[in-house]
Amino acid sequence: MDTGKQIRVLLSVCLLFCVLILGCNLFFTKEPAETILLTDVSESASSSAVSRESAAVAVSEAEAVVSSASAEPAAQSHSTQQETPATADGGKVNLNTADAAELETLYRIGPTLAQRIIEYREANGGFRSIEELTNVSGIGEKIFAAIQEDIEVD
C-alpha cells in the first residue's frame, strides 16, 4: 500500500472511532438530576399540621428560587419591583419586636430566615441598627437593600 492510502485509512478509522464515542455519549449518558433545594423546616411541638404547612411553604420557596435562577437577567432586574410595605397598614417591621409571621412579609424572607433573625435577636439582645441585619446568615447586601425601607429598630 502506498503512504497516501494508509493515511486515508487511518484517518477513516479515527473518524469512525470519534463518531462512536460521541454516539455513546449522546445515547448512553444520563440527564443531570434536577437540583433540589432543601429548606430547614423546624418541627412544631404542638401540631404536625403546622410543620406540613411550613414544609409546603419551604418547597414553594425552593421552587421559586429554582424558577428565578432560570429566568433571564432582564426579568431578574424587574423582580425588585415586588417590594411592598411589609405590614397591612403600610408601616415598617420592627426587627426587635416582630414575630416570624411578620418577618415573613418582608421581600425574600421565608420561614428559615425569619427564624434566624429571631435567633440572632435573642442571642445578641436585639438589633441596635438595621444594618446589623446583614450579620444574620443568609441575609446579604442584595436582600438588605431590597428590604431596608421596610424595616426599623427602636
N, C-alpha and C positions, 0 to 999 in steps of 0.2 A: 504494500500500500504506500502511496505517496504521502508526504507530510501534510499537504493541504486537506486531503481526505480524512486523515487521522484527527486533525484539529476539528473539522466539522463534526465528526462522530463524537468526539469528546465534548464539544460544546452542546451537541444534541442531548447527550446523556446528562450533562449538568443541568440543562434547561428542564428536562423531564424530572430530574430529582427535585429541583426547586418547585416545580408545579405540584409534585406530590406532597411536599412539605406544606405548601400554602393550602392545598386542598384539605389536608388533615387538620390544620389549624382552623380552617373555616367551618368544617363539619363536625369536628370532634371536641372542640373546646366548649366548656360550659359558659353560659352568660354569667356575668358577675352578679352576685346576690345583691338585692336592694339593701341599702344602708338603713338600719333600723335604729332610731334614736330612742333610748330609754330615759325616762324621767323618773327621778327618785320621788316616789309617792309614799308619804307616811301613812301608816295604818291608823285609823281612828279606833280608839279603845271602845267607844260606845256603840258603833254601828258599822257593819260591813257595807251597808248601802252607801255610806259616805265615802268609803275607800273605793268602791266601784265607780262612783261619780268622779272622784279625783283621778282615778285611772283613765276614765273616758276623757277627761279634760286634758290629761297628760298626753294621751295618744293623739288627740286633735291638735294640741300644740306641736307635737313632733311632726305630724303630717303638714302643718302649716310651715314649719321650718324647712322640711324637705321640698315642699312646693315653692317656697320663696327662694330657696337656693337654686332651683332650676329656672327661675324667672329671668327675663332679660334684665341687664343692668339699668336700662332706661325705666323699666317698671319699678325697680327697687328704689330709684331716686324719688318716685312719687309716693312710696309707702309711708314716708314720714307725714304725709298729709292726713293720716288716720289719727293723729294726735288730737285728743279732745280733752276737755276738762275732766278731771278724774272723778269728781263726785256729782251726784244728781243736781245739786244746787249750784254747780259751777265753781265751787270752792276748791282750795288746794288740799292735798292729802298731807297730813302731818305725820312725818316719819316716826315721831316719838309716841304717838297715840293710836295710830291706825292698826286695825286688825288685818288678818290675812285677806279677807274678802275685799276690804277697802284698798289694800295694796294691789290686788289683782286687777283693779280697774285701771291701773296705770298701763301705758303702752308697753308691750313686750314683757310685762311682769306676770308670770304664771304662779301656780301653787308652790313650786320649788323655790323660786327666787323670793316670793313673799315670805316663806318660812325662813330662808337665810337672812333676810332683812330683820325679821323679828328676833332670831337668834343672835345676830350681831348687836342689835339694840339692847337685848337683855344682858349680854356678856360685857358690853362696854358702857353701860349706864346711859344709854341714849345717844342720839346724834347731836353734835354741837353745831354742825353746819350741813347744808345739803350736799356739799362736795364730798363729805365723809362717806356718802353712799357708795362711792367708787371703791371703797375698801371691802365691800361685800363681794364675795366670789361670784362671778357671773355677770356683774354689772360693770361694763366697760364705758369708755368715753362716749360711744355711739348711743347706748341706751340712756346714759345720764343726760346727754344733750337733748334727747327726744322728750325726756320727762321733767327736766329741771324747772320748766314753767308751771308744772302741775304739783310740785311738792314744796313743803316748807318744814321748818323745825321751830319749836318755841323754847 
